[in-house]
């Protein structure tokens, strides 16, 4: 019986530790943190280097983060370059990401990434 109680205590302690770690990660993120999360999440899409129109290809995205009542809205704007290195940014975000205040991706709209 002592072995079963010890296992129960160990499981309970592990659950409390996991909950504590989750609660610590739930702290509100800064704008810089949220932009970095969006950059990492869309890395493949934003840097695919596929030709899109004429001699231009997508090299990266510029992100604009806005605080909302529920968390963050992040709009990603692709930046295109031609073979001579001239850049062009396309108005309007191809990808829009919605994050909780703690940095959890809730949903996204636009291009798949």
C-alpha positions as CSV (number, residue, x, y, z in Angstrom):
1,X,0.0,0.0,0.0
2,X,2.9,2.4,0.7
3,X,4.1,2.0,-2.9
4,X,0.8,3.0,-4.2
5,X,0.6,6.1,-1.9
6,X,4.1,7.1,-2.9
7,X,3.2,6.9,-6.6
8,X,0.1,8.9,-6.0
9,X,2.1,11.6,-4.3
10,X,4.7,11.6,-7.1
11,X,1.9,11.9,-9.7
12,X,0.3,14.7,-7.8
13,X,3.6,16.5,-7.4
14,X,4.3,16.2,-11.1
15,X,0.9,17.6,-12.0
16,X,1.4,20.6,-9.7
17,X,4.9,21.2,-11.2
18,X,3.4,21.0,-14.7
19,X,0.6,23.4,-13.7
20,X,3.1,25.8,-12.2
21,X,5.3,25.7,-15.3
22,X,2.2,26.4,-17.5
23,X,1.1,29.3,-15.3
24,X,4.6,30.9,-15.5
25,X,4.5,30.7,-19.3
26,X,1.1,32.4,-19.3
27,X,2.6,35.7,-18.4
28,X,1.7,38.4,-21.0
29,X,4.2,38.7,-23.8
30,X,5.6,41.9,-25.1
31,X,5.2,43.2,-28.7
32,X,8.7,42.1,-29.5
33,X,8.0,38.6,-28.2
34,X,4.8,38.3,-30.2
35,X,6.5,39.6,-33.4
36,X,9.2,37.0,-32.9
37,X,6.6,34.2,-32.5
38,X,4.9,35.3,-35.7
39,X,8.2,35.5,-37.5
40,X,9.1,31.9,-36.5
41,X,5.6,30.6,-37.2
42,X,5.7,32.0,-40.8
43,X,9.3,31.4,-41.6
44,X,8.7,29.0,-44.4
45,X,6.0,31.1,-46.0
46,X,7.8,34.4,-45.6
47,X,11.1,33.2,-46.9
48,X,10.2,30.8,-49.6
49,X,12.1,32.7,-52.4
50,X,9.6,31.6,-55.0
51,X,9.1,33.9,-57.9
52,X,5.7,35.7,-57.6
53,X,5.4,38.3,-60.3
54,X,7.9,39.5,-62.9
55,X,11.4,39.1,-61.6
56,X,10.5,39.5,-57.9
57,X,10.6,36.8,-55.2
58,X,9.5,36.8,-51.6
59,X,12.5,37.1,-49.1
60,X,10.9,37.9,-45.8
61,X,7.9,39.5,-44.1
62,X,7.6,42.7,-42.1
63,X,5.2,42.4,-39.1
64,X,3.0,44.9,-37.5
65,X,1.5,43.9,-34.1
66,X,-1.5,45.5,-32.5
67,X,-2.7,44.9,-28.9
68,X,-6.4,43.9,-28.7
69,X,-8.7,43.3,-25.7
70,X,-8.0,39.6,-26.0
71,X,-4.3,39.6,-26.9
72,X,-2.5,40.5,-30.1
73,X,-3.3,40.8,-33.8
74,X,-0.2,40.5,-36.1
75,X,-0.2,41.3,-39.8
76,X,2.6,40.0,-42.0
77,X,3.5,42.0,-45.1
78,X,5.7,40.1,-47.6
79,X,8.8,41.9,-48.8
80,X,9.8,41.1,-52.4
81,X,13.2,41.6,-54.0
82,X,14.3,41.4,-57.6
83,X,17.6,40.0,-58.9
84,X,19.3,43.5,-58.4
85,X,18.2,43.6,-54.7
86,X,15.5,46.3,-55.2
87,X,12.8,45.7,-52.5
88,X,9.1,46.1,-52.8
89,X,6.6,45.7,-50.0
90,X,3.0,44.7,-50.8
91,X,0.4,46.6,-48.9
92,X,-2.0,44.6,-46.8
93,X,-1.0,41.5,-44.9
94,X,-1.0,38.2,-46.7
95,X,-1.1,36.5,-43.3
96,X,-2.9,37.7,-40.1
97,X,-2.2,35.9,-36.8
98,X,-4.2,36.2,-33.6
99,X,-2.4,35.5,-30.4
100,X,-3.5,35.4,-26.8
101,X,-1.8,37.8,-24.4
102,X,0.4,34.9,-23.3
103,X,1.6,34.2,-26.9
104,X,-0.6,31.2,-27.8
105,X,-1.6,31.2,-31.5
106,X,-5.4,31.2,-31.5
107,X,-6.1,31.4,-35.2
108,X,-4.8,32.8,-38.5
109,X,-6.2,34.2,-41.7
110,X,-4.7,34.5,-45.2
111,X,-1.9,32.5,-46.6
112,X,-1.2,29.0,-45.2
113,X,2.1,28.7,-43.5
